[in-house]
Amino acid sequence: MRTPLAIATLFAAAALTPLASLADGDHDRARAALQAGEVLPLHVVLERVAKDHPGNVLEVELEREKGLWIYELKILQGGGGLLKLKVDAKTAAIIRQREVQR
């Protein structure tokens, strides 16, 4: 009875391996950008953003757009509104903000 479970586990692990490699590559790029001084640590950016935009951070993405590193943040605000921010990852300056209607 253990054999079918072991085979299923091996197939699942094999299927997920390419996804893990992609995630590791993104993680490595982000780490290299941090070490090169191209981006601020996430906790620093979140502290600075929270001063003017308090709330619960639901999602964070680090992307490269037009030669700039950008943190994309989704913040759930106190009144229940959802705020999307694009933040310069090197300076923590807000590039764009948009409130999402419910």
PyMOL commands that set and color helices and strands:
alter all, ss='L'
color gray80, all
select helices_A, chain A and resi 2-35+42-52
alter helices_A, ss='H'
color red, helices_A
select strands_A, chain A and resi 56-65+68-76+82-88+94-100
alter strands_A, ss='S'
color yellow, strands_A
deselect
rebuild
show_as cartoon
